[in-house]
Amino acid sequence: MPDDAVVREAVAARAAAEEESAFSHPAVDPDVSVAYGDHPDQVIDFYAPHGEAGPGGPSPLVVVLHGGAWRTPYDRRHMSPFAGWLALRGFAVASVEYRRGGDAGGAVPGDGDAGGRGGGYGGGGSADAVAGRWPETFDDVAAALDALPGLVREAVPQADVRRTVVTGHSAGGHLALWAAARHLLPVDAPWYLDRPAPLRGVVALAPIADFAVAEKLDVCGGACRQLLGGDDHFAERRPYADPALLLPTGIATTLVQGRADLVVPEAVAESYADAAAKAGEVVGLTLLEDVGHFPLIDPAADACAVVAEEIAQLAW
């Protein structure tokens, strides 16, 4: 039997290689970028479809919400290779930026690559990289999704907004699940909808889907607690933000999770799926063996093809 330390070292080395691969791709510029508000981070990048994703006609729209523990050092640029890759597979893509924690402006280190990789995505982050802004992070995601139908008609006329699927990775997976559950928010929430959002489905990739479990596991250095404003606000704000408390949505939902994920462990996705089952809803959970956190958004990884297939199944 191999020594435990040797096994841990091998697992960590594989995770590092997966992250390096995911961030090695050059950024892919969008076809057009459109503001949905006045803040510099209130912008959506649109990618026109370039391939065949299904049986002809207008292309499904995939809304992409990036991860990065809701922290400023990570913006939508690191998801641009994934967004461009989806466009090459025939989807129209809307990659949403939103306000995150830390200094304003969303600057990303490593200006010439696919996005920043400073401390914070998989760990505690730097002292000035607080996770998220309350309520601005949620304000922006709600505003972007509400504005999309009108913006799409001008930006990507090839898109069929009636076949919209929302996907997101890690913290973005949380936001994707949350965006599909706004009709279940407390009625005093500013983001509350009186009916389900018109979505074909959600494909959440290694999502931070259950805040209680994520906090127990210290996912991304206590990012969930930071997102909600710290210890003083965590309990009172969870009903407004935690997808595991916003069920059943009535919207088709699939989670894709690497079983070797060291950033957002499998237990987080499993807990959400269990909560959905208890609420009377069946949520798909695709578990990928020997896959960590980043292959799900890496166009060079086999796991990314699985993600595209899950999106296609809901979109078509």
Phi and psi in degrees as a GROMACS rama.xvg file:
@    title "Ramachandran Plot"
@    xaxis  label "Phi"
@    yaxis  label "Psi"
@TYPE xy
-68.5423  149.521  PRO-2
-63.3693  141.708  ASP-3
-57.2706  -38.6546  ASP-4
-64.4706  -37.1855  ALA-5
-66.0411  -41.9287  VAL-6
-62.6838  -46.5085  VAL-7
-61.0322  -39.6918  ARG-8
-65.1653  -40.5232  GLU-9
-65.6582  -41.697  ALA-10
-64.0184  -43.7301  VAL-11
-64.4449  -38.7931  ALA-12
-65.1876  -40.5217  ALA-13
-65.3262  -41.0675  ARG-14
-62.6329  -40.2459  ALA-15
-65.2035  -39.4889  ALA-16
-66.2221  -38.5951  ALA-17
-63.9881  -43.0252  GLU-18
-64.1898  -43.6673  GLU-19
-59.7894  -41.4176  GLU-20
-64.0373  -45.1357  SER-21
-62.3843  -34.6682  ALA-22
-95.3427  7.12732  PHE-23
-86.8155  -13.4603  SER-24
-79.4565  141.13  HIS-25
-65.489  149.574  PRO-26
-60.9578  146.291  ALA-27
-110.295  117.066  VAL-28
-70.6768  141.243  ASP-29
-74.1043  166.16  PRO-30
-73.1098  -34.088  ASP-31
-158.791  147.151  VAL-32
-119.483  137.692  SER-33
-132.462  134.23  VAL-34
-79.3113  142.921  ALA-35
-114.97  7.94705  TYR-36
-168.317  -173.878  GLY-37
-90.6148  -20.0702  ASP-38
-75.7417  145.108  HIS-39
-56.3768  -27.5783  PRO-40
-85.0087  -3.43971  ASP-41
-92.065  76.7188  GLN-42
-144.723  150.216  VAL-43
-124.666  129.552  ILE-44
-92.8249  129.431  ASP-45
-109.936  135.88  PHE-46
-119.858  122.507  TYR-47
-75.6875  146.981  ALA-48
-68.4443  142.125  PRO-49
-125.835  0.616824  HIS-50
-137.899  -162.395  GLY-51
-112.591  107.665  GLU-52
-97.4993  -12.3703  ALA-53
-169.58  -161.153  GLY-54
-80.7904  57.2102  PRO-55
71.7948  -178.937  GLY-56
77.7588  -173.682  GLY-57
-57.2795  151.079  PRO-58
-87.6487  144.1  SER-59
-59.5048  151.656  PRO-60
-101.872  125.294  LEU-61
-107.755  118.943  VAL-62
-92.1866  123.241  VAL-63
-108.166  127.107  VAL-64
-116.788  116.277  LEU-65
-76.3204  159.874  HIS-66
-98.0387  -156.722  GLY-67
115.746  24.666  GLY-68
58.8465  29.1561  ALA-69
58.4505  26.5103  TRP-70
-106.339  146.294  ARG-71
-54.9319  -39.2274  THR-72
-59.8007  -10.8549  PRO-73
-118.51  116.578  TYR-74
-117.938  -169.369  ASP-75
-68.8965  -14.4454  ARG-76
-59.1625  -36.7965  ARG-77
-71.3689  -13.5512  HIS-78
-97.0704  -1.95599  MET-79
-65.4846  -35.0764  SER-80
-62.3453  -38.1892  PRO-81
-65.4819  -44.1635  PHE-82
-63.4233  -44.0481  ALA-83
-64.3166  -36.7296  GLY-84
-65.5975  -40.0084  TRP-85
-63.6634  -38.8864  LEU-86
-63.2068  -37.1002  ALA-87
-67.154  -20.4223  LEU-88
-92.5843  8.88665  ARG-89
100.408  4.17045  GLY-90
-92.9322  144.817  PHE-91
-80.7045  139.996  ALA-92
-129.365  136.131  VAL-93
-122.257  109.973  ALA-94
-99.6022  115.733  SER-95
-95.5838  130.566  VAL-96
-97.5254  155.19  GLU-97
-154.561  160.502  TYR-98
-71.8856  138.386  ARG-99
-125.989  177.852  ARG-100
-76.5917  161.059  GLY-101
97.6998  -158.943  GLY-102
-67.9044  151.156  ASP-103
-70.5072  155.219  ALA-104
112.842  -24.2746  GLY-105
69.8146  30.3807  GLY-106
-65.8392  144.591  ALA-107
-122.917  127.159  VAL-108
-67.675  152.025  PRO-109
79.7286  60.7594  GLY-110
-62.1276  -23.2711  ASP-111
-93.1154  0.675689  GLY-112
-113.653  -160.887  ASP-113
-79.4167  -3.22027  ALA-114
147.682  167.703  GLY-115
-76.785  155.092  GLY-116
-133.824  34.3447  ARG-117
-67.4655  172.969  GLY-118
-57.6315  139.116  GLY-119
138.924  -32.9896  GLY-120
-65.3603  -49.3685  TYR-121
-107.894  0.334212  GLY-122
-135.653  -152.465  GLY-123
-78.1482  -22.2198  GLY-124
81.4662  170.259  GLY-125
-79.5844  165.811  SER-126
-61.6265  -29.8979  ALA-127
-95.6908  8.10436  ASP-128
-108.617  70.0157  ALA-129
-71.6412  145.994  VAL-130
-78.9275  114.593  ALA-131
73.1404  169.306  GLY-132
-129.743  131.955  ARG-133
-105.227  124.554  TRP-134
-99.5373  8.30262  PRO-135
-61.267  -37.5779  GLU-136
-58.076  -44.0248  THR-137
-74.2708  -37.1081  PHE-138
-53.7322  -45.1496  ASP-139
-70.3643  -43.8417  ASP-140
-63.4858  -42.3266  VAL-141
-63.7003  -44.241  ALA-142
-65.1306  -40.7733  ALA-143
-63.6443  -46.0291  ALA-144
-65.9976  -36.0628  LEU-145
-69.3076  -33.0689  ASP-146
-81.8603  -18.8955  ALA-147
-54.2682  -48.8958  LEU-148
-53.8742  -42.6206  PRO-149
-70.3264  -39.8209  GLY-150
-69.0168  -36.9067  LEU-151
-63.4341  -38.1502  VAL-152
-57.808  -34.8521  ARG-153
-87.8242  -41.0709  GLU-154
-79.647  -42.2517  ALA-155
-138.28  78.5764  VAL-156
-63.7698  -13.8777  PRO-157
-74.6755  -12.0312  GLN-158
-82.3165  145.067  ALA-159
-107.502  101.847  ASP-160
-68.0801  -13.6649  VAL-161
-72.7662  -14.3196  ARG-162
-118.317  61.2858  ARG-163
-96.5739  127.873  THR-164
-119.585  132.717  VAL-165
-100.977  129.779  VAL-166
-128.271  154.589  THR-167
-161.103  153.96  GLY-168
-114.472  128.65  HIS-169
63.2114  -115.573  SER-170
-62.0407  -32.6989  ALA-171
-68.1141  -29.4615  GLY-172
-64.2414  -39.3603  GLY-173
-58.895  -47.5311  HIS-174
-65.2651  -33.7653  LEU-175
-64.2144  -45.831  ALA-176
-63.6613  -41.0353  LEU-177
-63.9928  -42.5701  TRP-178
-61.7756  -29.1927  ALA-179
-85.1438  -2.85542  ALA-180
-119.572  17.4958  ALA-181
-65.5972  -25.3072  ARG-182
-73.7819  -8.3128  HIS-183
-103.304  -0.181765  LEU-184
-67.2485  156.147  LEU-185
-53.2248  142.322  PRO-186
-65.8493  -16.7933  VAL-187
-86.4325  -0.455841  ASP-188
-70.7663  136.091  ALA-189
-66.676  -14.2611  PRO-190
-100.605  3.28261  TRP-191
-62.9659  136.715  TYR-192
-112.968  144.24  LEU-193
-85.9037  2.95107  ASP-194
-153.182  160.128  ARG-195
-60.2433  145.715  PRO-196
-62.7464  145.78  ALA-197
-77.8727  74.0791  PRO-198
-117.326  143.914  LEU-199
-74.167  -29.9626  ARG-200
171.18  179.404  GLY-201
-129.798  133.942  VAL-202
-120.435  102.706  VAL-203
-97.5764  125.185  ALA-204
-104.274  113.832  LEU-205
44.7013  52.2825  ALA-206
-76.3483  149.269  PRO-207
-82.9228  81.4333  ILE-208
-98.8385  -13.886  ALA-209
-138.54  107.908  ASP-210
-68.4013  -33.1669  PHE-211
-64.3324  -46.1387  ALA-212
-68.3305  -41.573  VAL-213
-60.6617  -38.5097  ALA-214
-68.9667  -39.201  GLU-215
-61.5869  -34.5929  LYS-216
-91.635  0.248712  LEU-217
55.448  45.383  ASP-218
-62.5584  128.242  VAL-219
52.0789  40.3164  CYS-220
63.0004  46.0159  GLY-221
72.6517  29.6568  GLY-222
-62.5115  -37.4477  ALA-223
-61.2437  -44.4409  CYS-224
-64.2991  -40.6779  ARG-225
-64.1997  -42.332  GLN-226
-56.1189  -37.244  LEU-227
-90.3821  5.08687  LEU-228
99.2097  12.1982  GLY-229
96.4206  -177.363  GLY-230
-55.7844  -36.7116  ASP-231
-67.765  -20.3297  ASP-232
-119.206  -8.0765  HIS-233
-56.372  -51.5165  PHE-234
-66.4974  -43.1034  ALA-235
-71.5131  -27.0091  GLU-236
-95.2111  -13.8204  ARG-237
-55.1067  -41.5524  ARG-238
-62.5592  -16.326  PRO-239
-95.7749  -5.55046  TYR-240
-140.25  -22.73  ALA-241
-90.6651  113.723  ASP-242
-57.3158  -30.4359  PRO-243
-66.7026  -16.7879  ALA-244
-98.7358  -0.140624  LEU-245
-118.324  71.0767  LEU-246
-142.096  152.285  LEU-247
-84.688  144.338  PRO-248
-83.7618  -26.8108  THR-249
77.2981  5.88229  GLY-250
-111.996  131.262  ILE-251
-55.1546  128.602  ALA-252
-137.176  133.492  THR-253
-129.142  135.023  THR-254
-105.495  136.16  LEU-255
-116.947  125.357  VAL-256
-139.932  130.34  GLN-257
-79.046  132.891  GLY-258
-73.7258  -17.3774  ARG-259
-102.243  21.5483  ALA-260
-70.5963  120.948  ASP-261
-96.5324  -10.6015  LEU-262
-90.1072  -55.7744  VAL-263
-121.068  95.931  VAL-264
-62.1591  157.314  PRO-265
-51.3826  -33.5367  GLU-266
-58.9423  -28.3037  ALA-267
-68.6023  -48.0228  VAL-268
-64.7519  -41.1476  ALA-269
-63.0727  -38.0807  GLU-270
-64.7768  -39.9966  SER-271
-63.9946  -44.5206  TYR-272
-61.8022  -38.7269  ALA-273
-64.8609  -42.4355  ASP-274
-63.2392  -38.8145  ALA-275
-63.0591  -43.6226  ALA-276
-61.2078  -41.0175  ALA-277
-65.8369  -26.7297  LYS-278
-87.384  1.10827  ALA-279
89.1223  19.6992  GLY-280
-122.08  137.289  GLU-281
-93.6107  118.948  VAL-282
-111.479  129.282  VAL-283
-69.3914  140.15  GLY-284
-134.571  105.045  LEU-285
-97.9031  111.733  THR-286
-101.863  126.896  LEU-287
-108.232  120.363  LEU-288
-68.5437  143.962  GLU-289
56.3674  33.6443  ASP-290
-125.362  133.15  VAL-291
-96.3835  -146.815  GLY-292
-80.322  -40.5287  HIS-293
-92.4775  -22.1564  PHE-294
-59.1138  -21.7927  PRO-295
-63.3276  -23.4836  LEU-296
-118.385  14.0805  ILE-297
-100.789  108.917  ASP-298
-57.6735  -18.8456  PRO-299
-85.4694  -5.79759  ALA-300
-100.662  145.411  ALA-301
-60.4292  -32.1009  ASP-302
-60.7447  -31.0384  ALA-303
-65.8645  -35.3987  CYS-304
-64.5156  -35.7658  ALA-305
-61.9141  -42.9475  VAL-306
-60.0022  -46.5823  VAL-307
-61.1175  -37.8366  ALA-308
-67.2507  -39.4556  GLU-309
-63.3689  -40.3406  GLU-310
-63.9249  -44.1753  ILE-311
-62.7084  -38.0754  ALA-312
-62.0884  -35.9416  GLN-313
-82.4178  -35.5259  LEU-314
-70.8536  -37.1882  ALA-315
